[in-house]
């Protein structure tokens, strides 16, 4: 007669999870392997992945038409058409063709007027410089972070990795899970059915659920209810697997041997959990590996697997469990849409002051990186002209509400150190994410003021005092704001290797092709200050109105010979192997309202900033000072 298992008590679900998870975390060591990018779908990155190539690889036409010299089109109107000559004023281009100097704009084919000569065209509207041109690095810039460490790779990620020149990468090795169906009465599907037979199906469900969790399922033949057979098979499976699941035999029946086998082979931490259905769960460790006994009833087995196997596999594979989710969110800026289409706008989300904020990402068809960065979609229905800023909409999300609640919404000035912080946050604080949108320092402060961000990275020079940031924050806010010191960094002029144009200072920019930062960017304000100081008019700078949204985008345009010079930080110049002419040091800091400072995810962000790992990675970038990171000063009511 078999020995009955008696439950002295059952343990609450969360307590059982905690006991088991904490025990496994002390002994489990994650395994890694190198694989081709084409095989990387669903895998989890070990460390951050950086682009080797830019995309596009060159300045490319975004339309079919002609590439023109924008200045040659000035004054064109319906009353006074301008005639252009092929190979003098224009060349014919198709979508995707390279745009070479001196051509710097594209006019669509449908906007051209035929003339009596096939080598000439008339135009009735002047072209703005760089219109309908996809600049080098518009989507991906060589040297920028494509994916952070601990990221589960999606299909769009694979395409972007390949576009960025990444052919292989290191990922978490898939855990191997051995699955044992047990029971003398159990038979395989298709076998002869006799009275008392039960068709075994649970293990096939387990196989698929385990694979959905990113693991490799290895299903074994049915084991009869014989103690020695179960013991020997489980002992052998532990040697060649990372986890073992034993189905049935975990309850209180006379032939339920699982708990006794596991007590002989290892340690049983939990037997019996306060969950219905699914009470007879066994959580054990054998030779440093998790072995879990699941109930035989299908519904009980499913619920128990979701509660206890899935979290362990997530820990082993460094994965998060994702569920589709719909929620209401406030759109952070106005979205205009055509009446002809149902449009899916990619969004980045976070929760600020109790409301979900949906920040729209790039909407262009070529902006594949916006899919990588997106948390989901805001869908604009056909026959709708758009959505106003501040309007509440229904969004479809890849991430669940708990993840979004732990997202730090960062809006403001761009710097490469934000990628470093995002990578370390996702690794050091599982489930904590950074959502970083680059709109310039002033744009960041305005987002903070509207309650659409937790943190605004800023570097705004007060021309009158020479002090960074304080006066801008003081003038804009009527609440207490913490300014957290980030890094000191070197701003300067980025030029090609060897400085072929002989640029020495800001005066020399009058004779070259320049690329600027966007309005509201701290770098743009610094450049304006320098021009004013040297009494140089903006219209003396060729390219003053040509804008790039990040330091790396500026560096990529200079490196590709699309511009001769641009303002930016030393780390971007170093990343693109450019020469650098310093113009001064500045402080890159973080404005955070007092009410957000103690949020756990904001604290996680600050802890990363103050950590040695962050400082080490930032110092490797070059051009930064990290000696005062994390210092806090207050601006506002009780200053």
N, C-alpha and C positions, 0 to 999 in steps of 0.2 A: 504494500500500500504506500502511495506517495505521501510525502509530508506536506501538511497544509501550511500556507503562509498567512499569518495573522497580522493585520494592520493595527499597531498600537495607537497610531494617530496618522492623520494626513496633514501635509504641509501646504500652506497657501502657495498659490502659483508663483507669485513674484519672489517669495522667499526661496522657493525651490530653485528658480532660475538663478537667483543671486548666489546661492550656495554653490551651484554647479559651475556657473560662469567664472566665479572668482577662483575656484580650484583649478579650472582648466587654464585660465590666463597665466597662472604661475608656472605652468609646465609646458604649455604649447609654444613651439618655435615655428614661425611662419617660414615656408619654403618658397623659393623663387626659381624661375627658369626664363631663358631667352627664347622668344618665338618670333616668326615673321609677322609683320603687321597684318597681312591678309588673313591670318588665323587668330586675330586678337579680339574678335567680337565677344563681349561679355566678360573679358578678362580684366583684372585689376592691376593698374600700374604700380610698380615698386616705388619709383621716384618721379619727380617732375620730368616731362618730356619737352624739349625745346626744338624749335623749327631750325632745320638746316638750310632751307630755301625760302624765299619770299614767294607769295602768290598774289597777283600775277608776278611772273618772273621779269616783266618789263612793263612799261607804259603801254596800255592796250586800248584799241578802239572799242567803245561800248556799243557802237552802232554801225550799220552799213551806210557808207556815204563818202565824204572826202575829208582828209586831214588838211587843215589850213594853218596858216600863221595868223593868229588872232588879230594882230595889229593891222594886217592887210585888209581886214573886213570892216574896219571902223567906218561909220557913217552910212552903212547900207540901210536903205528903207524902200518901201514900195514906190515912193516917188523918185528915189534916186538909187536904183540897183547898182551894186558893185559887181564888175566883171572880173572873174578870176581865171588865170591861165594855168593849165596843167604843168606840173614840174617846176613852175615858178611860184605860184601862189598856193597850189594844192596838189595832193596825190590822192588817187582813189584807194579807199580802204574798205575792208569787210570787218564785221564784228570779230574781235580777237586779234586783228593784225597789229603789229608793233607800230608805235608812234615815235618817230625819231626827230631829234632836233634838226631844223628849227621849227618843225610843225608842233603846235601845242594846243590844238582844239579839233573837234570833229563836228561837221555839219551833216545832219541826216540827209539821205538821198531824196526823201520826199520834200525837203525844203529847198531843193535846187531847181532853178529855172533853165530850161534848155536854150541854147543859142544856135546860130547857124553853123557853128564849128563844134565838133565833138571834143575838142581840146580846151573848150572854154565853157564856163557856166556863169550864170548870174545869181546873185543872192540878194534878198530884200531885208535881211536882218543881220546885224553884226554878231560875231561869235565871241563869247567870253572865254578868256584863257582857261584851258583845261576842261571845257565843257565836253561831255560825252566821252571822256577819257578815264579809263580805270588806271590809276597810278600804280606803279610798282609797289607791292606790299599793301595794297588796299585791304585785302582780306587777311593775309598772313605776312608777318615781317620776320625775316631770318633772325634768330636769336631770341624771339619772344616765346613765352611758355605756351605750349599748345594744350597740354593736359597736366594737372597737378598729380602728385603722388596719391595713391589711394583712390584713383578714379576708375569707375567701371566703364569700360569702353563700349560705345554704341556704334551703330553702323555709320553714322555721319562722321564719327571720330576717325574711323578707318580711312575714309576718303581724305579727310583733312591731313592726317598723318602722312599719307603717301604724297599729297600735294606739297607738303612741307619737307619732303626728302627723307622721311624716316622710313627705313625698310624693316627694322626689327627693334624690339624693345623688351625690357625685362618686366615680367608680370608675376603675380602670385601664382604658385603652382596649385592646380585644382586638387582639393582633397579627394581621396579615394574612399568611398563608403561601401563597406560590405553589408549586404542585406540577406538575412536568414529568415525565411518563413519556417515556422515549426508547427507540429501537430500531427499525430498519427491519423487523424480523420481528414487531413487536408489532401487534396489531389490537384494535379495540374489541369488547367483548362484543356478540354478535349479528351481527357482520360475517361475510362469507363466509370460511370456513376453508380454507386451502390448505396443502400440504405445507410444513413449516417455519414455519408461523404459530404465534404464542403469544398467547393471550388476555390482554390487560392487565387486571390486577386489583389490583396493589399500590397504585396511586394512590388507589383507592377506600378501601382499608384506611387509607392515610395520612390521607385526608380525615376519617374518623371518629376516628382517634386524635388528630389535631390538634384537632378540635372538643372531644374529651374533655379536652384540656389547656387549654381556655378560649380557643382562637384561632379565627380565621375562615379556613377552607380555600378556596382558589381554584385549582381544578384546570384545567390547560390541556390542549389536544389533544395527541396523541402527536407527538413530534418524531422525524424520521428521523435516522439516524446521519450527519449532515452537519455538519461543524465549524462553518461559517459560520451555519447555521440555529440550531444550539444556542447559539452565542455571541450572536447578535442577539436571540433570544427571552429569554435569561437577562438580558442587559443591560437590555432594556425592562422586564422583570418587577421588577428591583431598584428601579426608579424608583417603582413603585406598590405595593410590598409591604414587609413588615418582615423577612421571611425567605423564602428560596427553597430548595426541595428538588428535587434532580434524581435521578430513579430510573433506575438502570442506567447503564452507561458509565463506572463508577468503577473498574473492574478493570484487568487488564493485557492485554486484547485489542487487536487492531489497530484496531478501530473504537470503542474506548473513549476518547472525546475529552474527557470532563468535566474531568479534571485539567488538561489543556492550556488549555481555555477559561477555567477559573478562574484559572490563572496569568497569562493575558493580561489578564483583567478586574480582578483583585485580588491577594490574597495567600493562598496555600495554607499553612496552619499544620500540618496533619496529613494524610498520605496513607498509610493502612495502620495498623490497630490490632490488637493481640494479643488477638483475640477470635474464637472459632470457634463457630458460623458468624458471619460479618459482618466479616471482615478488611478488604475493600476499601472503607473509609470515607474520605471526603474532608471535611475541616473547613476552610472558607475564609471569608474576609471580603472582600466587594466593596462599595465605597462605604459603608463603615461598617455593613454589614448581614451577618448570618450567611447563608452559602450552603453547603448540606450535600449531598454526593453519597452516595447510599445504594446498596448492592448490589442486583442484580436478583433474586436468589433470594428468594422470599417470607419464609422463616424468617430468613434473614440480614438482610433489610430490616427485619423486625419487631424483631429483637434490637438492631440498630443504632439504629433510631428510639427505642426505649425508653431506650437508654443515652446517646444524644447529642442527639437532637432534643428529647425531653421536658424535660431539665434546662435547655436554653436557653429553651424556651417558658416554663418556670416562672420563670426569671429575668426574662424580658421582661414577663411578666404579673404578677409579684410573687405567684406562687402556690406552694403546696406540693403535692407529689404524694401523694394519699391512697390508702391501700389498706385494705380491711376486715381486721380483725385480732381474734383471740380470745386471751385470756390469763387467767392465774389472778391474782387479786388478793385482798388482805385488806380486808374491809369495816370501815370505821372506827367505825361505830356500829350498834347492833342494829336490824334491820328486821323489823317485825311485819307479817304479811300474812294475808289472808283465805284460807280453804281453798277458796273458790268460784272463784278466778280465777288465771290465769297473769299475773303482774304484771311489768311492765317498769319498773324503778327507774332513773331518770337519775342518772348518776354523773360526778364529776370525779375525774381520776386523776393520779397522780405516783408516782415511785419514791423511797422513803426507806429508807436502810440496806439496799439490795438487794431490797426487797420492794415490789410495786406496791400502792399504797393506793387504794381506791375509796371516795370520800367521797360518800354519797348526797345528792342535791339535793332540792328541794321536790317532793312527790309529788302535790299537788293537781291536779285536772283543769284548773283555771284558771291554773296556774303555767306559762305558756308560756315565760317567760324561763329556766326550768330546762332546757328543750330547747336554747336558745341557748348556755347555759353548759356543757352536758353534753359529755363526751368519748365517751360511749357508754351502754350499759345493763348493769345486772345483772338477770338474769331469774330471778324466783322462780316455780318451777313450781306448778301447781295441786296442792292437797292438801298444801302445805307451809305451816307456820304462820309461817315467817320464817327469818331468818339472824341468828346471834349476832355481836356485835362481836368482831373478831379471827378470824372464820371465813374460810377460803379458799374463794372461789367463782370460777366461770368468768364472765368478762365479755366482752361484745361491744363493740368500740371503733371509733370513727370514725378515730382517729389511730393511726399506726404506733408501734412500740416506741421508735424513735429519738426521736420527738417527745416521747413521755411521759418518756423518760429526761432530757430537757432542760426539764422542767417544774418550776418552783419551787413547792413546796407551802407556801402561806401560810395559817395558821389562827390567828385571834385577833380583835383589835379592828378594827372597821370605821373607815375614813376615806376621803374622796374621793380622797386622793392615791394610793391603791392602784390606782384606775382609770387615773390618769395614768401610773403606773409600768408597768402592764400594757400600755397603748397604746405607750409608748416602747420597751419590751422587744421587743414583736413587730415593731416597725419597725427598730430598731437592731441586733437580734440575731435574724436570720431563723431561725425554728424554735424559738426560746426562748419559753416561755409562763409566765405566772403563773396558778396556781390559788388563788384567794382565797376562803376560807370564813369567814363572820362568826359567831363563837360567843362573842365577848367576850374580854377579856384573860386571865382565869383559864382559860377553856376552851382558849385557845390554848396556854398554858403546859402544861396537862395533855396536850394533843395532842403537844406537843414531848416531854414526858416519856415518853409511850407509844411514841415513835418513829413518829408518824404525820404529821409536818410537818417542813419544813426551817427555817421561820421563823415566829415568833410576834410579831405586832404587839401592843404592850402600853402601857398608861398607868395604872399602879397606884400610888396615893398611899399611902405609909406614914404613918399618922396620928401616929405617935410622933416620927418624924424629919423629916417634911416632904419626904423624898426619894422620887422616883419610881422604882419597878421593882426596885431592887437587892435589897431585903430579901426580896421575894417569890421572886426567882430563886434567891437564896442558900439559902433555906429548902427549896425544892423539889428542887434538883438536887445530885447528887454527882459532877458532871462539870464541865469548864470550859465556860463559856458566854460568848460575846461579846454585849455589848449595843451595838448600833450606833445612834447617835443619828439620829433622823429629823428631826422638825420640832417646834418649840414651837408651840402652838396655843391659841387663846382658847376656853375653855368658858363657857357662859352659858345664860340662859333665852331661848328663842325664843318670840316673841309676834307676834300679827297686826300688820300695818302700822298705825301710829298708836297702838298699845298701848291699845285700847279698854277693857281691864279695869283700866288704871292700875297695872300690876304694877311695883313698884320693886325688890323683893328677894325672897328666898326665903319670907319670912313671908306675903307676899301670895298665895302659891300655895295657901294654905289655903282661899281663897274662890273658886277657879276650877277648871275641868276640866283635869287634868294628864295627860300621857302619859309613861311612864317607859321606860327601856331595860331589856333583858333581864338576868336575874340573871347575875352574873359579868362583866358589862361594866364597864370602867373608869369610864365616865360614871355608871353606877348606883352604884358604890362612892363616887365623888366626891359624888354627891347625898346618899347616906346619911351621909357624913361631915359635910356641911353641915347636914343635919337634926339630927344629934347635937350639933353645935357650937351650934346655936341652940335646942336642947332642944325640937324639934318631933317629935311622934310620927308614925309613918308612917300611922296610921289617920286623921290629920287632913288628909291629902292625898287629895283626890278623884281617883282614877285612879292611885294609887301602884302598883297591881297590874296596870295596863294596860300591856303591853309592846310595844315596837317594836324590830326587830333592827338598824336602822341609823340614823345621824343624819338621812339624807335621808327615811327613812320617818317619823320624828318630825316633821320640818319639813313634810312633805306633809300630815300630819294636822292640824297647827296651821293651815296655810294654807287648808285646806278647811273650817274651822270645826268639825271633829270633836273638837278639843281647843282649850283657850285658851292652853296653854303646855306646853313640854317642854324638857328639858335637851339640849344638843348643842353642836356647834362652830359658830363664826361662818360658816365657808364654806358650811355647809348652810343657815343662815338667809339668807345673801346669795343663794344659788342659788334660793331659793323666795321672795325679795323680802319677808322678814319683818324686824321689828325685833328687836333683840338687846340683852340686858342682861348684860354681862360679870360673871362671878363669879371669874375667875382664869385664869392661864396654867398650862399643863402640858406635859410632854414625852411625845411619841408616838414610841416607839422600837421596835427590832426585836431580839428575843432569838434568837440563832443558836448552836447547839452547835458547838464547835470543829471537830468532824469534818466538818461541812457547809460550813464557811466557804470552803474552797478549791475546792469544786465549781464547774466552769465556768459553769453556769447561775446559781448563787448569786452568783458574781462578776459576772456580767452584770447581775443585779438591782442589786448594789451600785454598779456603774459607772453605771447609769442614775440611781440616787439622787444620785450625786455630780456628775452632768452639769449643764451650764448650761441645757439644754433643759428638764429636769425642774424646776429652780428657777424658771425663767421661768413655766412653766405653773402651778406651785403658787402663786406670788405673785399670779397673776391671779385665783385663787380667793378670796384675801383671808383674813386672820386667821391667817396662818402666819409663823413665823420660820424661815429656812433657813440661818442663818449657821453652824450646827455640823453640818450633814448629813454623815453618813459617818464621824464620829469613833467610835472603838472603845474600850470599856473592858471589862475582863475580870472575871468573877465566878466564883469556884469554887476549884479545887484549888490553883492557884499564884497566887492573887490578889495 
